[in-house]
C-alpha cells in the first residue's frame, strides 16, 4: 500500500447509518438555536449596547463568525440526510473552507479574550493603552488574515467524488499521506493544542494573581469567558481526537498487522466523523445560551435589552479594574481617596456584580 493510493484502494465507501442520523439531528437543532441566537447577540451589541469594551468587540466578531456558519448548516444537514452532495464543486470547496475558517476564528478570538483578561488583571494601567481602537482593529484584521490563510487546505483538498454506490460526495482528495498528516495535524495543533496552552497559561496566571491579591472582587466577565473556553473544548475535542486517529491510521508504527490496524482505525474515524463534526457545530450555537444565563438577572428589568446590559457590564468591568488598581496604590502610599472617587469605584464594582 503506497501513500499515493491510500484514498482510492483501501478507503471504505460508507459510514454508519446511525452516525449520519445523529449528525443530521444535531445539525438541525443547532440551526434552529444558533441562527436566531447569534443574530440576537449581533443586534444587541450593534443596536442596543452603549458601551463597547475590547471583550465585547471580540464577542461581536465571534458571534459574526458563528452566525455565518450557523446559516450554512442547512447545506450540511441536507448533505448528511441525503448522504449525497448536490450543491456543486464550488460550494463543496467554499462551504468547508468557511467551516475551517470558523474553527480557527473561534479559538483565536477566545485566545485573545483570555490574553486581554490577563493584561487587565496583571497590568490594568497598560490595558487601556493597548486597547486603543487602532490597536484593536489592527489585531483583528491580522487575526482574520491569518485565519483565512490557515483554512486554505480545506479549499485546496476538497473535491467531489463518486463512491461505490455512485453517490456524489464532497470529500478530501489528498494525493499523498503527507498531505493528510499536514492538514489534520495543523488543524489540531494550531487550531486547538497551541491556543489552549496559551489560554490555560493565562488563566493560571490570573488565578495566581487573584489569590495573592488583598483586593478580591468577583469579576463575572472572567467566569463568562471561562465558560466559553470550556464549551469550545468540550465540543471540539472529539473532532480533534478523530483527526489524530485518522493520521495514526495512515502512519502505522510497525509492519506487523499494519493492514488490520489500518482498517480498524480507519473504520473508527470514518464512522465517527459525521457525529464529531456535528458536535463541533454545537459550539457555535452554545454561546448565546451562555450569555443568556450570564445576563438572566437583567431580563426582568430590561427585557430584550438584557443582552446589551450584560455587555455594558463587561465594558464597566475594565473601568472597575482600573479604579481598583488606583485605590490599591493610594492605600499603599497612605493617601486618602476622595468621596467622589470612592463612590465611583463602588459604582463600577457593583455594575458587574450580577454580570
C-alpha positions as CSV (number, residue, x, y, z in Angstrom):
1,X,0.0,0.0,0.0
2,X,1.6,3.2,-1.1
3,X,0.7,6.8,0.1
4,X,-0.5,7.7,-3.4
5,X,-3.3,5.1,-3.5
6,X,-4.4,5.3,0.1
7,X,-7.5,7.3,-0.6
8,X,-8.7,5.1,-3.5
9,X,-8.0,1.4,-2.7
10,X,-8.4,0.9,1.0
11,X,-10.9,3.6,1.8
12,X,-14.4,2.3,2.8
13,X,-17.2,4.0,0.9
14,X,-19.9,4.2,3.6
15,X,-20.2,5.4,7.2
16,X,-22.5,4.2,9.9
17,X,-26.2,5.0,9.1
18,X,-26.7,5.8,12.8
19,X,-23.8,8.2,12.7
20,X,-25.4,10.1,9.8
21,X,-28.8,10.2,11.5
22,X,-27.3,11.5,14.8
23,X,-25.3,14.1,12.9
24,X,-28.3,15.3,10.9
25,X,-30.4,15.6,14.1
26,X,-27.7,17.6,15.8
27,X,-27.3,20.0,12.9
28,X,-31.0,20.7,12.6
29,X,-31.1,21.5,16.3
30,X,-28.0,23.7,16.0
31,X,-29.5,25.6,13.1
32,X,-32.8,26.3,15.0
33,X,-30.9,27.5,18.1
34,X,-27.8,29.1,16.6
35,X,-29.1,31.3,13.9
36,X,-31.5,33.4,16.0
37,X,-29.2,33.3,19.0
38,X,-26.2,34.7,17.2
39,X,-28.2,37.3,15.3
40,X,-29.7,38.5,18.6
41,X,-26.1,38.9,20.0
42,X,-25.1,40.9,17.0
43,X,-28.2,43.1,17.2
44,X,-27.7,43.6,21.0
45,X,-24.1,44.8,20.6
46,X,-24.6,47.0,17.5
47,X,-28.0,48.5,18.2
48,X,-28.5,48.5,22.0
49,X,-25.2,48.5,23.8
50,X,-24.0,52.0,24.7
51,X,-20.6,50.9,25.9
52,X,-18.3,48.5,24.0
53,X,-15.2,47.1,25.6
54,X,-12.5,45.0,23.9
55,X,-14.1,41.8,25.2
56,X,-17.4,43.0,23.7
57,X,-15.8,43.6,20.3
58,X,-14.3,40.1,20.4
59,X,-17.6,38.6,21.3
60,X,-19.1,40.5,18.4
61,X,-16.6,39.0,16.0
62,X,-17.2,35.6,17.5
63,X,-21.0,36.0,17.0
64,X,-20.5,37.1,13.4
65,X,-18.3,34.0,12.7
66,X,-20.7,31.7,14.5
67,X,-23.8,33.3,12.9
68,X,-22.3,32.9,9.4
69,X,-21.6,29.2,9.9
70,X,-25.0,28.6,11.5
71,X,-26.7,30.0,8.4
72,X,-24.7,27.5,6.4
73,X,-25.7,24.4,8.4
74,X,-28.8,23.9,6.2
75,X,-26.3,22.7,3.5
76,X,-24.6,20.3,5.8
77,X,-27.7,18.7,7.3
78,X,-29.1,18.3,3.8
79,X,-25.8,16.6,2.9
80,X,-25.9,14.2,5.8
81,X,-29.6,13.4,5.4
82,X,-29.2,12.7,1.6
83,X,-25.7,11.2,2.0
84,X,-25.1,12.8,-1.3
85,X,-23.6,16.2,-2.3
86,X,-26.0,18.1,-4.6
87,X,-24.6,21.7,-4.4
88,X,-21.7,21.6,-6.9
89,X,-17.9,21.7,-6.8
90,X,-17.6,25.4,-6.0
91,X,-19.9,25.1,-3.0
92,X,-18.1,21.9,-1.9
93,X,-14.9,23.8,-1.6
94,X,-16.3,27.1,-0.3
95,X,-18.6,25.7,2.4
96,X,-15.9,23.5,4.0
97,X,-13.4,26.4,3.7
98,X,-15.8,28.6,5.7
99,X,-16.2,25.8,8.3
100,X,-12.4,25.7,8.8
101,X,-12.3,29.5,8.9
102,X,-14.9,29.4,11.7
103,X,-12.9,26.9,13.7
104,X,-9.7,28.9,13.6
105,X,-11.5,32.2,14.1
106,X,-13.4,30.9,17.2
107,X,-10.3,29.6,19.0
108,X,-8.2,32.7,18.2
109,X,-10.9,35.1,19.4
110,X,-11.2,33.1,22.6
111,X,-7.4,33.2,23.0
112,X,-7.5,37.0,22.5
113,X,-10.2,37.3,25.2
114,X,-8.1,35.3,27.6
115,X,-4.9,37.4,26.8
116,X,-6.9,40.6,27.3
117,X,-8.2,39.4,30.7
118,X,-4.6,38.5,31.6
119,X,-3.4,42.0,30.8
120,X,-6.4,43.6,32.5
121,X,-5.7,41.7,35.7
122,X,-1.9,41.9,35.9
123,X,-1.3,45.3,34.2
124,X,-4.5,47.3,34.5
125,X,-2.8,50.6,33.7
126,X,-1.4,49.2,30.4
127,X,-4.6,47.6,29.2
128,X,-6.2,51.0,28.1
129,X,-3.1,51.9,26.1
130,X,-3.0,48.6,24.4
131,X,-6.8,48.5,23.8
132,X,-6.9,51.7,21.7
133,X,-9.2,51.5,18.8
134,X,-6.4,51.5,16.2
135,X,-4.5,48.7,18.0
136,X,-7.6,46.5,18.4
137,X,-8.6,46.9,14.7
138,X,-5.0,46.1,13.7
139,X,-5.1,42.9,15.8
140,X,-8.5,41.8,14.5
141,X,-7.5,42.4,10.8
142,X,-4.3,40.5,11.3
143,X,-6.1,37.7,13.0
144,X,-8.7,37.4,10.2
145,X,-5.9,37.3,7.6
146,X,-4.2,34.5,9.5
147,X,-7.5,32.6,9.8
148,X,-8.3,32.8,6.1
149,X,-4.7,31.6,5.3
150,X,-4.8,28.7,7.7
151,X,-8.1,27.5,6.3
152,X,-6.8,27.2,2.7
153,X,-6.1,23.4,2.8
154,X,-9.9,22.9,3.0
155,X,-10.2,24.9,-0.2
156,X,-7.4,23.0,-1.9
157,X,-8.1,19.4,-0.9
158,X,-11.9,19.3,-1.1
159,X,-13.3,17.7,-4.2
160,X,-16.4,15.9,-5.5
161,X,-16.1,12.2,-6.0
162,X,-18.3,9.2,-6.6
163,X,-18.4,6.3,-4.1
164,X,-19.1,2.7,-4.9
165,X,-22.9,3.3,-4.7
166,X,-22.5,6.1,-7.3
167,X,-23.4,8.7,-4.8
168,X,-21.6,12.0,-5.2
169,X,-19.6,13.0,-2.1
170,X,-17.8,16.2,-1.1
171,X,-14.6,14.7,0.4
172,X,-10.9,15.2,1.0
173,X,-8.8,14.4,-2.0
174,X,-5.2,14.1,-0.8
175,X,-2.6,12.8,-3.3
176,X,-0.3,11.5,-0.6
177,X,-0.4,10.6,3.1
178,X,1.9,13.5,3.9
179,X,-0.8,16.0,2.9
180,X,-3.3,14.2,5.2
181,X,-0.9,14.5,8.1
182,X,-0.1,18.1,7.3
183,X,-3.7,19.2,7.1
184,X,-5.1,17.4,10.2
185,X,-2.0,18.0,12.4
186,X,-2.1,21.7,11.5
187,X,-5.8,21.8,12.4
188,X,-5.2,20.1,15.8
189,X,-2.0,21.8,16.8
190,X,-2.7,25.4,15.5
191,X,-6.5,25.2,15.9
192,X,-6.6,23.5,19.3
193,X,-3.4,22.5,21.3
194,X,-1.3,25.7,21.0
195,X,-4.2,28.1,21.6
196,X,-5.4,26.1,24.6
197,X,-1.9,26.0,26.0
198,X,-1.9,29.9,25.9
199,X,-5.4,30.0,27.4
200,X,-4.6,27.7,30.3
201,X,-1.4,29.5,31.0
202,X,-3.3,32.8,31.0
203,X,-5.9,31.6,33.5
204,X,-3.2,30.0,35.7
205,X,-1.5,33.4,35.9
206,X,-4.9,35.2,36.6
207,X,-5.9,32.8,39.4
208,X,-2.4,33.0,41.0
209,X,-2.6,36.8,40.9
210,X,-6.2,36.9,42.3
211,X,-5.2,34.5,45.2
212,X,-2.3,36.8,46.1
213,X,-4.3,40.0,45.9
214,X,-5.8,41.5,49.0
215,X,-8.4,43.2,46.9
216,X,-10.5,40.2,45.9
217,X,-13.5,41.2,43.9
218,X,-16.0,39.0,42.0
219,X,-15.4,39.5,38.3
220,X,-18.0,37.6,36.4
221,X,-16.8,38.5,32.9
222,X,-13.9,36.2,33.6
223,X,-16.4,33.4,34.5
224,X,-18.2,34.1,31.3
225,X,-15.1,33.9,29.2
226,X,-14.0,30.7,31.1
227,X,-17.4,29.2,30.3
228,X,-16.9,30.0,26.6
229,X,-13.4,28.4,26.7
230,X,-14.7,25.2,28.4
231,X,-17.7,24.9,26.0
232,X,-15.4,25.2,22.9
233,X,-13.1,22.5,24.3
234,X,-15.9,20.1,25.1
235,X,-17.4,20.2,21.6
236,X,-14.3,20.5,19.6
237,X,-12.1,17.9,21.4
238,X,-13.8,14.8,19.8
239,X,-13.2,16.3,16.4
240,X,-9.5,16.7,17.0
241,X,-9.3,13.2,18.6
242,X,-10.7,11.8,15.3
243,X,-8.1,13.9,13.4
244,X,-5.4,12.2,15.4
245,X,-6.9,8.7,14.9
246,X,-7.1,9.4,11.1
247,X,-3.5,10.4,11.0
248,X,-2.5,7.4,13.0
249,X,-4.4,5.1,10.7
250,X,-2.3,6.3,7.8
251,X,1.0,6.1,9.7
252,X,1.3,2.7,11.4
253,X,4.1,2.2,13.9
254,X,5.3,-1.1,12.5
255,X,4.8,-3.6,9.7
256,X,3.1,-6.4,11.7
257,X,-0.6,-6.4,11.3
258,X,-0.4,-3.0,9.6
259,X,-3.3,-3.7,7.3
260,X,-5.7,-4.8,10.1
261,X,-4.6,-1.9,12.2
262,X,-5.2,0.5,9.4
263,X,-8.6,-0.9,8.7
264,X,-9.6,-0.8,12.3
265,X,-8.5,2.8,12.9
266,X,-10.0,3.9,9.6
267,X,-13.3,2.3,10.5
268,X,-13.3,4.2,13.8
269,X,-12.8,7.7,12.3
270,X,-14.9,7.1,9.2
271,X,-17.9,6.1,11.3
272,X,-17.4,8.9,14.0
273,X,-16.6,11.8,11.7
274,X,-20.2,12.8,10.9
275,X,-21.1,13.0,14.6
276,X,-17.9,14.7,15.8
277,X,-18.2,17.3,13.0
278,X,-21.8,17.9,14.0
279,X,-20.8,18.3,17.7
280,X,-18.3,20.9,16.7
281,X,-21.2,23.0,15.3
282,X,-22.8,23.0,18.8
283,X,-20.0,25.2,20.0
284,X,-21.2,28.0,17.7
285,X,-24.8,27.7,18.9
286,X,-24.0,27.3,22.7
287,X,-22.5,30.8,23.2
288,X,-25.9,32.6,23.1
289,X,-27.2,30.2,25.7
290,X,-24.2,31.0,28.0
291,X,-24.8,34.8,27.5
292,X,-28.5,34.3,28.4
293,X,-27.6,32.5,31.7
294,X,-24.9,35.2,32.5
295,X,-27.4,38.0,31.9
296,X,-30.5,36.4,33.4
297,X,-30.6,38.9,36.3
298,X,-31.2,41.7,33.7
299,X,-34.1,40.0,31.9
300,X,-36.9,41.2,34.3
301,X,-35.7,44.8,34.3
302,X,-34.5,45.3,30.7
303,X,-36.5,42.7,28.7
304,X,-35.0,42.2,25.2
305,X,-32.2,44.7,26.1
306,X,-30.8,42.4,28.8
307,X,-28.0,41.2,26.5
308,X,-27.0,44.8,25.8
309,X,-26.9,45.5,29.6
310,X,-24.7,42.4,30.0
311,X,-22.2,43.6,27.5
312,X,-22.2,47.1,29.1
313,X,-21.4,45.5,32.4
314,X,-18.4,43.8,30.7
315,X,-17.3,47.2,29.5
316,X,-17.7,48.6,33.0
317,X,-15.6,45.8,34.3
318,X,-12.4,47.2,32.8
319,X,-13.1,50.6,34.4
320,X,-13.7,48.9,37.7
321,X,-10.3,47.2,37.5
322,X,-8.5,50.4,36.8
323,X,-10.3,52.1,39.7
324,X,-9.4,49.2,42.0
325,X,-5.7,49.4,41.0
326,X,-5.7,53.2,41.7
327,X,-7.3,52.6,45.1
328,X,-4.7,49.9,45.9
329,X,-1.8,52.2,45.0
330,X,-3.3,55.1,47.0
331,X,-3.7,52.9,50.1
332,X,-0.2,51.6,49.7
333,X,1.1,55.2,49.7
334,X,-1.1,56.1,52.7
335,X,-3.3,58.6,50.6
336,X,-7.0,59.2,51.2
337,X,-9.4,58.7,48.4
338,X,-11.9,61.4,47.8
339,X,-15.6,60.7,48.3
340,X,-16.2,61.1,44.6
341,X,-13.5,58.6,43.6
342,X,-14.7,56.2,46.3
343,X,-18.3,56.3,45.1
344,X,-17.1,55.9,41.5
345,X,-15.1,52.8,42.5
346,X,-18.1,51.3,44.3
347,X,-20.4,52.1,41.4
348,X,-18.0,50.5,38.9
349,X,-17.6,47.4,41.1
350,X,-21.3,47.0,41.7
351,X,-22.1,47.3,37.9
352,X,-20.7,43.8,37.3
353,X,-21.9,42.2,40.5
354,X,-24.7,40.4,38.6
355,X,-22.8,40.0,35.3
